[in-house]
Amino acid sequence: MSGGTVIVGASLAGLRVAEALRAGGYTGRLRLVGEEHHLPYDRPPLSKQVLTGEWHAARTALTTSAKLTEAGIETVLGARAVAVDDEAVTLADGGRLDYDRLVVATGAAARTWPGAAPEGRVHRLRTLADGVRLRAALEAGGPLVVVGGGFIGLEVAAAGRASGLDVTVVEAASTPLEPVLGPAIGACFTRLHRAHGVRVLTGVPITAIEESAGAVAVRLADGTELSAAHVVVGIGAEPNNAWLSGLGLDDAAGVPCDARGRAGDRVWALGDVAAWEQPGHRDAVRHEHWTSAVDQAAVVAAALLGREPARPMAPPYFWSTQYEVNFQLVGRPDLATSVEVLEAGEDGADRGTVFALADPAGRRVAVAAFHNPRRFLRLRRELQEESAAAVTPS
Ligand SMILES: Cc1cc2nc3c(=O)[nH]c(=O)nc-3n(C[C@H](O)[C@H](O)[C@H](O)COP(=O)(O)OP(=O)(O)OC[C@H]3O[C@@H](n4cnc5c(N)ncnc54)[C@H](O)[C@@H]3O)c2cc1C
């Protein structure tokens, strides 16, 4: 039997490619291979509804076995890909899966605290198992210390407060999210969390996380010591592509791909693991955004079906929900060197504020909104049109 299409990574990106291939008329063998034992599930609720207890974990399911069987998508779960060559993927149990075409959708893994840390009380948040474990920890009570003021850390802090815990966020930069969005937008997040009773400590690196009399001691460079029942480390994620060294695709910045996800002759990559060339720009970027994974899946499926994509790639889009605030971001904040307030929130409040981010030439490269979905939608469409015009050959 022909190896057909093998998709490694049975989560959002991999599932969406498989579904789009079948919807587009692909009749060959189609296998979806995943390290986790679960069927594909959604990650954003893990730091939101699952963590606050609003949703049972089962509600994150993205599909069912019946749907997969009906679509003729074979699943190989609990199977970790450890190596690959031109013909086959090797699994941890020694099994080999021949492929005609390989799709890499192995996502990213949460970075671990680089030093020693007590087991059981120091958490990461990437998988459903992590989410369920952390929810149980929040239910057991605080104090909770969050290491890292990125989106995951801040959402965990909000969930901690929703569970009534004493919460501290420690961020080495001058504000949460400063490295991604700059200090002006970062300061809005500091105010938001302080207003909800979170202690936000900034500009101080952590030097150690240690066991201390049945609790965890978090030591800061300025001598401060925080005592916590549980610690969550949210210091970013790294692409899961070490297993691709046999094809030379194990670059630490992610699997390098062209603007349609092609990484090799018979290899495509997408989602959090992949660094795609950016339309209208020369660089390749790895976005860790839900919508990018979904948009890229449509493009990769079209390529596998030998078709043009239905629409050009839209600028990257991201959202985050913290307390009652919905934050939205579109574009490339990494290219920005200046931030301007396009619309101020009512009565000078952060809520409602819309920011435009520009590159050194003054071109708008991103827009961010603090709970202003209507204005954001208009600006997102504008950025989308500009980006489509920039890549359309004249
Ligand atoms: C807690 C959390 C909250 C988030 N919230 C938001 C949000 O609010 N907004 C937003 O835009 N984005 C959010 N994201 C990001 C979004 O979920 C990701 O962009 C999306 O999941 C990427 O999908 P993916 O399929 O590329 O990767 P993943 O979802 O990471 O899936 C990769 C899969 O591959 C499997 N795998 C890895 N290595 C191997 C291997 N060697 N062999 C076999 N299988 C393997 C993994 O087990 C995993 O199931 C959040 C992410 C997390 C973790």
The ligand as a MOL file (V3000), in Angstrom:
LIG
                    3D

  0  0  0     0  0            999 V3000
M  V30 BEGIN CTAB
M  V30 COUNTS 53 58 0 0 0
M  V30 BEGIN ATOM
M  V30 1 C -2.4360 27.4400 26.9750 0
M  V30 2 C -2.4570 28.0360 25.5960 0
M  V30 3 C -3.3110 29.1110 25.3190 0
M  V30 4 C -3.3370 29.6750 24.0480 0
M  V30 5 N -4.1680 30.7380 23.8060 0
M  V30 6 C -4.1900 31.3100 22.5870 0
M  V30 7 C -5.0210 32.4280 22.3240 0
M  V30 8 O -5.7390 32.8970 23.2000 0
M  V30 9 N -5.0070 32.9590 21.0790 0
M  V30 10 C -4.2310 32.4470 20.0740 0
M  V30 11 O -4.2310 32.9830 18.9390 0
M  V30 12 N -3.4160 31.3880 20.2990 0
M  V30 13 C -3.3780 30.8210 21.5240 0
M  V30 14 N -2.5570 29.7340 21.7550 0
M  V30 15 C -1.7150 29.2240 20.6600 0
M  V30 16 C -2.4400 28.1640 19.8320 0
M  V30 17 O -3.0690 27.2280 20.6460 0
M  V30 18 C -1.3970 27.4860 18.9330 0
M  V30 19 O -0.9720 28.4580 18.0080 0
M  V30 20 C -1.9590 26.2650 18.2270 0
M  V30 21 O -2.2750 25.2470 19.1420 0
M  V30 22 C -0.9220 25.7400 17.2200 0
M  V30 23 O -1.3680 24.5410 16.6950 0
M  V30 24 P -0.3260 23.4430 16.1630 0
M  V30 25 O -1.1980 22.3120 15.6950 0
M  V30 26 O 0.6190 24.0740 15.2380 0
M  V30 27 O 0.5310 23.0130 17.4240 0
M  V30 28 P 0.1210 22.3140 18.7800 0
M  V30 29 O -1.2720 22.6960 19.1490 0
M  V30 30 O 1.2200 22.5590 19.7400 0
M  V30 31 O 0.0960 20.7550 18.4210 0
M  V30 32 C 1.2260 20.0170 18.0950 0
M  V30 33 C 0.9340 18.5540 18.3860 0
M  V30 34 O 2.0300 17.7720 17.9320 0
M  V30 35 C 2.3340 16.8100 18.9020 0
M  V30 36 N 3.7610 16.4580 18.7790 0
M  V30 37 C 4.8250 17.2160 19.1180 0
M  V30 38 N 5.9810 16.5630 18.8430 0
M  V30 39 C 5.6210 15.3820 18.3050 0
M  V30 40 C 6.3470 14.2770 17.7990 0
M  V30 41 N 7.6930 14.2660 17.7810 0
M  V30 42 N 5.6660 13.2030 17.3320 0
M  V30 43 C 4.2960 13.2000 17.3240 0
M  V30 44 N 3.5550 14.2240 17.7840 0
M  V30 45 C 4.2040 15.2960 18.2620 0
M  V30 46 C 2.0300 17.4820 20.2280 0
M  V30 47 O 1.8220 16.5150 21.2480 0
M  V30 48 C 0.7740 18.2720 19.8670 0
M  V30 49 O -0.3840 17.5240 20.1050 0
M  V30 50 C -2.4970 29.1570 23.0260 0
M  V30 51 C -1.6190 28.0810 23.3080 0
M  V30 52 C -1.6030 27.5310 24.5760 0
M  V30 53 C -0.6460 26.3960 24.8720 0
M  V30 END ATOM
M  V30 BEGIN BOND
M  V30 1 1 1 2
M  V30 2 1 2 3
M  V30 3 2 2 52
M  V30 4 2 3 4
M  V30 5 1 4 5
M  V30 6 1 4 50
M  V30 7 2 5 6
M  V30 8 1 6 7
M  V30 9 1 6 13
M  V30 10 2 7 8
M  V30 11 1 7 9
M  V30 12 1 9 10
M  V30 13 2 10 11
M  V30 14 1 10 12
M  V30 15 2 12 13
M  V30 16 1 13 14
M  V30 17 1 14 15
M  V30 18 1 14 50
M  V30 19 1 15 16
M  V30 20 1 16 17
M  V30 21 1 16 18
M  V30 22 1 18 19
M  V30 23 1 18 20
M  V30 24 1 20 21
M  V30 25 1 20 22
M  V30 26 1 22 23
M  V30 27 1 23 24
M  V30 28 2 24 25
M  V30 29 1 24 26
M  V30 30 1 24 27
M  V30 31 1 27 28
M  V30 32 2 28 29
M  V30 33 1 28 30
M  V30 34 1 28 31
M  V30 35 1 31 32
M  V30 36 1 32 33
M  V30 37 1 33 34
M  V30 38 1 33 48
M  V30 39 1 34 35
M  V30 40 1 35 36
M  V30 41 1 35 46
M  V30 42 1 36 37
M  V30 43 1 36 45
M  V30 44 2 37 38
M  V30 45 1 38 39
M  V30 46 1 39 40
M  V30 47 2 39 45
M  V30 48 1 40 41
M  V30 49 2 40 42
M  V30 50 1 42 43
M  V30 51 2 43 44
M  V30 52 1 44 45
M  V30 53 1 46 47
M  V30 54 1 46 48
M  V30 55 1 48 49
M  V30 56 2 50 51
M  V30 57 1 51 52
M  V30 58 1 52 53
M  V30 END BOND
M  V30 END CTAB
M  END
